Amino acid sequence: MEIVLRLIWAFLIGGAFCVIAQILIDKTKLTPARILVSFVVAGVLLGALGLYRPLADFAGAGATTPLTGFGYLIYKGVREAVDQRGLIGAFTGGLSAAAGGTAAALVFGLVAAAICRGGKPRS
């Protein structure tokens, strides 16, 4: 029963992020790209303030999968790298922390592009 409850909370928290993004798209003149970047920055800021970890612990994938989770991952990587390597970690930590997910996205995108046939562009 506990796993079902965790899944429900993950769905609700992840859905709340989607609702916020949809409201921003519908009610503001912000472009989707700016909203997505804002979510990443919000994840970094909430991580730096110590507010994102409790949310991620509570909601699991509902908080770590959206773009705010990506921002939090970058924050964690930078923080750990700065603790280990000093100032140079501020430049390398985010890249090394997100490298696995980024590489997977590139590989899966390449596989999907090789398997699926794209439509002919409209003129």
VENTAGI-V173276 format. One line per field, one symbol per residue. phi: phi as a letter, one per 40 degrees, with the letter a starting at -180 (. if undefined). A space follows every 50 residues. Layout:
phi: ???
//
This chain:
phi: .ccccccccccccccccccdccccccbbcccdcccccccccccccccccg ccddcccccfccbcccccccccccddccccccccbgdccccbcccccccc ccccccccccccccccccccccb
//
